[in-house]
Every structure is written in structure tokens, then in C-alpha cells.
Amino acid sequence: MEYIYVLDCEVCEQLFPIAKRRREFLVEHFQAIAANPYLKSENTLVDATGRTIYEYFAGRWIIHWWPDHAVKEVRIVRVKLIR
């Protein structure tokens, strides 16, 4: 079974108003993360529960995510545009 990506509600709200082309760009990168859930990044964060949050750089965007291997999902918890 392959991994799927799951978006946090705040990420969904961010995606609605942006241009279709940018949204498709981000979705392609969400799919790339799900295709390789064992990706590691140089920059990591730790959330309030102690979970490691990985950073994935996609053009001018930073995607924050963590893998949930038990259910074969990658959780996209934040998307930030670098200005």
C-alpha cells in the first residue's frame, strides 16, 4: 500500500484562494513527499507533542510535514510562501 498525503485544515484554507497553477504545483510536491515518506531534511522542527516536523522546499514554498507510518500517511501541517 502506498502512502497518501493528508492536509491540515489550515493548509486547505490556504490553497483555496491561490491561483490554480500554484495550487497544482504544491499538490505535485505533496504527492512527491507521499511517494517518498522516508525523506529527511536538514531543517526540522519539533511540535508541542514532541513529533519531528520535516521541511520540504519546493521553489518559493516551504512545506512542513510529518510521516505517520502506522497508517501510511504523510501529514502536511503547514505551507509557507518565502518572500
C-alpha positions in Angstrom: 0.0 0.0 0.0 1.3 3.4 -0.9 1.3 6.4 1.3 -1.2 9.2 0.8 -1.0 12.8 1.9 -3.4 14.4 4.3 -3.8 18.2 4.6 -4.3 20.1 7.8 -7.4 22.3 7.7 -5.3 25.4 7.7 -3.4 24.2 4.7 -6.7 23.6 2.8 -7.8 27.1 3.6 -4.5 28.5 2.2 -4.9 26.6 -1.0 -8.5 27.7 -1.9 -7.7 31.4 -2.8 -4.3 30.8 -4.6 -4.0 30.6 -8.3 -4.7 27.1 -9.9 -1.2 26.9 -11.2 0.4 27.4 -7.8 -2.1 25.0 -6.2 -1.2 22.3 -8.7 2.5 22.9 -8.1 2.0 22.4 -4.4 -0.1 19.3 -4.9 2.6 17.8 -7.1 5.1 18.3 -4.2 2.6 16.8 -1.7 2.4 13.7 -4.0 6.3 13.6 -4.2 6.5 13.6 -0.4 3.9 10.9 -0.1 5.8 8.8 -2.7 8.9 9.0 -0.5 7.8 9.2 3.1 11.2 8.4 4.4 12.6 11.7 3.1 14.8 13.6 5.7 15.5 17.2 5.7 18.3 19.4 7.0 15.9 21.6 8.8 13.5 20.0 11.3 11.1 21.3 13.9 9.6 19.7 17.0 5.9 20.3 17.6 4.1 20.6 21.0 3.8 16.8 21.2 7.5 16.1 20.5 6.9 15.0 17.0 9.6 15.8 14.4 8.3 18.0 11.6 10.2 18.0 8.4 10.7 20.9 6.0 10.5 20.3 2.3 11.5 23.2 0.0 9.5 23.5 -3.3 10.5 26.6 -5.2 9.5 29.5 -3.1 7.4 27.4 -0.8 8.3 25.5 2.4 6.1 22.5 3.2 6.1 21.3 6.8 5.1 17.6 7.2 5.5 14.5 9.2 5.1 10.8 8.3 2.5 8.7 10.1 3.9 5.3 9.2 1.3 3.4 11.2 -1.4 4.4 8.7 0.8 5.1 5.7 0.1 8.8 5.5 2.1 12.0 5.4 0.6 14.8 7.2 1.0 18.2 5.6 0.7 20.6 8.5 1.9 23.9 7.1 2.7 25.6 3.8 4.6 28.9 3.8 5.5 31.2 0.9 9.0 32.5 1.1 9.1 36.1 0.1 
